[in-house]
Structures are given as structure tokens and as C-alpha cells.
């Protein structure tokens, strides 16, 4: 990722997506990290100001307020961030409509006229692609990385995301840079944002992509990597302990635990997000969807995990716990056993 997207552009992408998501806490951390990695104050201001045209003034102004607070805190700590210069003044003969038309044509790869609403067509050309894109403290490629990342965080805007992925290539963003963005967004912003972008990249670049159902980790937390039990899982799982002895377990697509047995206790599973499977030895698999509750009998050999094309989260706890209760971990669920689950 570092080899394809410079640290500066990584910062632009993450800040843009978090602005669009409205995650001010995450944005505060991302701004500080981006400034540490060479993004200037002027560039941060410009990126967050541009986004009002894509995410609305409320989110843009909220994000600019967060930037202001971060800068004040860093200044109080003695951190000297680089301001850099603002955009150069526009020439006296500057024609916003002419400039914007040329920029929009380059972005679209052909002349574009939104004749259905002429006023909107004018705003796009004269203001967005004219006045905003004419400001030279961000390059056209920078601006499209900002735009693509932000739209990735907006649910229901997939057609615009596809259009801007294509436009980003016309503005100088390399395919390698575009392909590096989903992993960055998944790490720093969220799984759903990365999944939207992977779908758009598949449409534009022709890369193979199997759509995956995601979950909203702001509802049920993803938690930390489940390293203590990783040896008993195929794929990656995450654990978020909760009050009352309840744990929220998150499974990535295709992840499942080994066959295992709970001795002298009954395990309860409550699926809260995504889709997955539960299976007892010798019985058909049961689909797990939000609201599914499974009481696993004491002594029953079983496994549970996510579907191949979906994340899954379930709450789990034990009841009827007797003295000497224990878990017995057995062999992994083979690929053949797992792939048969939806057909049984």
C-alpha cells in the first residue's frame, strides 16, 4: 500500500472517507496522522472544503471544525505543522464556465451536458469543476482520490462512485493507486466502504470480485483479533467482550470455528448481523440471520461461522453451567463440509 499510495495521498483518502461517514472521532485521529505524514494544513483545508460539493455543507463544516480543533491541540503541544501556500489567485480573464467545461470533459472522457436540469449543469461546470478544481493547491488526481474515497462512504451512491473511479483514471490516478484504496479504507475507515469501492473497481477495471454482505460495526463492535483462539478457527475472527459474560464474535466471510463440544454447559448463540451457519454433527446446517437464536445442547459436536459471501456477528454466552464445565476443540471443518452447508 505504501508503494502505490504515498503517505500524503493515504491521508487524503482516509480523511475524505471519514468526513463523508461523519465519524468525527476517527477523523480527528486521521487528521493528526496525515499531518504527521506530510499533509499540509492548506491541503487538509482544501480537501475538506471541496467535499461540501459531494457530502454537503454540514459534514464539510463539521470536519473543518475538527481540523481546527486538531491544529489548536497540536499547537498547544508544540507541534509545528506545515501551512504551505493557499491556491494561486485566478487570472483576470478567468472564465469559470469555460474552465469547468474543459475539466468536466476531461474527467468524463467526453462532453457532458446535464440538460435535464440546466441550472445543475451550470453549477457542476462553473462552480465544482470550474471554481473549485481551478484551485491549484491540490492536483486533479488528488481531488479525485478525495472524491472517490468520500463517495465510497456514502451508501446508495454506487453509480456516482463508478463514474468517479473512471474519471480518476482520466485525471491521472493510476490503476495501482485505485487498487490500493480498498485495503486502506478497510483498515482505517470500515469494511462497507471498502466493499463499495471494490465493486466499483470491478466494474471499471474488470477485476474479479464476489460481492460480500457487510455489517455495521457502529451497532455491534468488531472488537479485537481473536488471537487466543485463532488456532481453532479457519479464517479471521474478532472478539468484543460485553457485560454479563456475553461476547460478541465477528466472523469474516468464510470464517468458521472447528468442530467442538461444550461439556457440562449449554451455549447460546444470537445472530445480530450478517449471515452464517450453525451445524451439529450428523444434522443439516441451520442458517444464521439477525434474530436467529440457537441453544446448543450440552455434549453436541458442532461448528458455527460466516457464510462465504457475508460477514457475520453473533452474541454468545453459556447457561446451565456445571462444575467442571469445559470446551473440547476438535478437527477443522473441511472445505467440503463447509461448502455443503447451504445445500443440506
N, C-alpha and C positions, 0 to 999 in steps of 0.2 A: 504494500500500500504506500509506504514512504517513497518507493522508487517511481511510482506513477503519479501520485498527487503530492505536490510539495506540502510541507507542513503549513505553509500560509494558505494554500487552497483547501487543505483539510479543515482549517479553522473556519474559512468562509462557508464551507458546506455544512458543517455541524451547527454553526451559529444560525444559518438560514433555516435549517430544518427545525431547530428548537424554537425559533421565532414563530414559525408557522404553526407549530404544535402548541404554542402558548405555554411552554414549560419554562417559567422564569428561573426556577431554582437550577435546572440543568443549564440554562443559558448563562447564568452568572458564572458557573464553573467553566463552561466552554469559552466564554469571552476571555477570562483570565488565562486559560491555556493557550488560546490563539495569540494573545498579546505576547505571551512568553515565547511563542514560536515565530515571532517576526511580523505578525499582522499589525499594521499601524492604526492609530486612533482614527485617522481620516478614512482609511479603508473600512474599518468596522462601522463608522457612522454612515458611510455611503451605502454599504450593503444593506443595513437595516432600514435606511431611508428608502432605497429602491423598492423594498418589499411591500411598502404600502400599496403599490400598484397591483400586487398579487395576493396579499393576505389582508389588506385593509388597514386603514389608519390606526384602529385600536391596538392591533397586535404590533404594528410598527412602532407606535409611540410607547407602548409598554416595554418593548425591547430596548428602545433608545434610553428609556428611564433606567433600565437595568444596567446598560452600558455606563451611564453616568454614575451610578452608584459604585460599580466596579472600579471605575477610574478614581473616584474620590477615595475609596478604601485603599487602593494601591498607592496613591499619592501620600496618604497618611502613613503608610508603611515604608515610605521612602523609595518606592519603585518608580523609576523614571521611564515611562512608555514613550515610544516614538510617535510624534504627531504627524510628521510629513505634511506636505502642502495639500491644500484643497484643490479641486479641479481648476484648470486654467479658465480665465474669462472667455466667453464665446466671442467670435469676431463680430465686427459691426454689421456685416452683411449676412449674419447667420439667419437661415430660414428653417424654422423648426419642422414645418411640414415636408419640405424638400429633403432635409436631412433624415427625418424619421422614415419617410417612404423608402429611401435608399437602404437604410438599416433593416427595415422590416422585410424588404425584398431579399436581401442577403440572408437573413435569418430563415425565411420561409423557402428559399430556393427558387422563388418565382414571385411575380407581382401579386399582392394580396389586397383585396378590397372587400370590406365588410359592408356591402351595400344594403343589407337588411336593416342596419341601424347606422346611418351616415355619421351621426354625432359620435358614436363609439369608435367608428373607423378613424375619425379625426383625432380623438383622444389618444388612440393607440399610436398613430403615426406622429402627430405633432408633440405629444407630451411624453409618452412612455419611450418610444424608440427615437424620438427627437430630443426633447429637453433632458431626459434622464440619461439615455445612452450617450449623449454628447459630452457628458461629464467624464473627463479622462483620468480620474484618479482610480478607476477600475477599468480593466480592459473588457472588450466584448466577451472574451472567453470567461473571464472572472464572473461577469454578470450572469452568464448562462449557467455556470456552476451554482451560483447563488439561487437562480430561479428554479433549476431542476431539483435541487435539494429541498427547497421550500415546498414546491408542488408535491414532492414525494410524501410530505407530511400532511397533505390535505386530502381527506377521504372524499371520493367521488369525483376527482378531477383527473382521472386517468387519460382522457383524450388530450387534455392540455399538456399532461406530462409527456405523452408520446410525441406531441408536436415540438416540445422544447428539447427533448433528447435529440431529435433530428436537427433542430435548429442549433443546438450546442455544437454539433459537428461542423455545421456551416460557419460557426463563429470561431473555430479554431481549437475546440476541446477535442482531445484525441480519444479514440475508442478505448485505449488503455486507461485513460483517466476516468472515463464514464464507467468502465467495468470495475474500477476500484471503489466507486462511490457506495454501492450497496453494503459491502463489508464494513465500511466506515460508519455508515448510518446505523447498521445493526448494532455495532459496538457502542456508539455514542448517543444514539437517539432512540431507536426501537426497531423491533422485528417487523412490524406492519409497514413502516416507512421503507425499510429495505426491500420488502417483498413487492411493494408497489413499483419501486424503481426497477427491480429485476424483471417484472412483467413488461414494463415499457422498453427496457433494453432488448428483451427478447423480440418484441415487435419490430423494433428499428434495426437491430444488428443481426437478427436471425439466430441468436444463441438459443440452445435448448434450455427450456425452463418449464418445470412442472409446478403449476400454481399450488401454493400452500396456504391453508387456513391459519391465520394468526390469532393471537389473543391480546387483550388489552391489559398490560401489566400494571396499569394505574388502578385497576379494580382489584385484582389479586396479584400480589407482588411475585416477581420471578424468583427472588431470593439469590442465594449464592450457589456456585457449582457444588454438586453433591459428591464431593471428593471422598468422603468417608466410606461411601457405599458404591463408588464408581466401578469397583471390580465385579459387582453383581448386576450391572446394567450393560445393555448393548445400546450405544449412543449416549448422548449427554442429558443429564437431568439436573434439576436445581431444587434447592430446599429452602423454604421460608418458614421457620418455626413460628407458631402463633400461641396465644394464651390457651390455657386449659389442656395442654398436652396435645393440641391439634397441630398438624403440619400441613402446609400447602406444598405439594410436589408438582413441579413443572417438567414436562417431557417434551423434548424437541421432536419434530416429525420422525417417525420410525424408531424412536427410543422405547425400550421396554425393559423391565427387570427380569431377572432369571426366574425360573420356576422356584417356588419357595413354599414353606409351610409355617404357619403360626401355631405353635404349641401352647395349650392352656390359655388361650385368649382368642377373642373374635376381633377381626379387623373390619372397620367400616370405611368405605370409600364414598365420597360425594363429589361427583364431577361438577366443576364450576365453570369451565371454559374449554372450548375446542372440542375435539373428538378423539376417541380412542377405543381400546378394547380391554375386556376382562375375560379370563378364561380359566375354568377349573379343569383339572386333568380328566380326560375322557368325556367332556361335555362341550357343546357348541360355545363359541365365543359370544359374549354379550357386548353390544356397542355401548360405549360411554359417551353421553352428551350431557350438556348442562342440566342438572336436576336428577340425573341417574344416581341412585343410592344402592350400593352393594354391601351386604353383610356377608363376610367371608367366614364360613364355618370353621371352627377350631379343627386343625388337623387336615384341612383341604389343601392339596397341592394346586398351585395356581400361579398366574402371572397377570400383570396389567401394564399398559403403556399407551403411547400415542398411535394414531393412525399414520400411515406412511405419508399422507399429504396434509397433516394438520398437527399443530401444537396441541397439547392437552394439559389441563391442570385439574388436579383433584385434591380435596382435603382428605386427610386420613387420621384416624385415631383408633385406639383399642378399647374394648369394653370386656366385661366378664373376665377380667384378668385374674388368674390364679397364681398361687405361689409356684415359682419355678418356671414361669412363662418364658418362652424363647422363640427366636426365629431360626429356621433351618434353611439355609440357602443351597439351592441345587444347581442343576445344569442350565446353561443359557437356553433361551427359546430359539430354536434354529430358524433360519430364514424360511425354510419350507413350512414350519409350523406357523410362523407369523403371517406369511402370505396367504395361508389357508383360512385365517380367522374371518375375513369378510365373506367367505363363501360357505361357511358351515351353518 
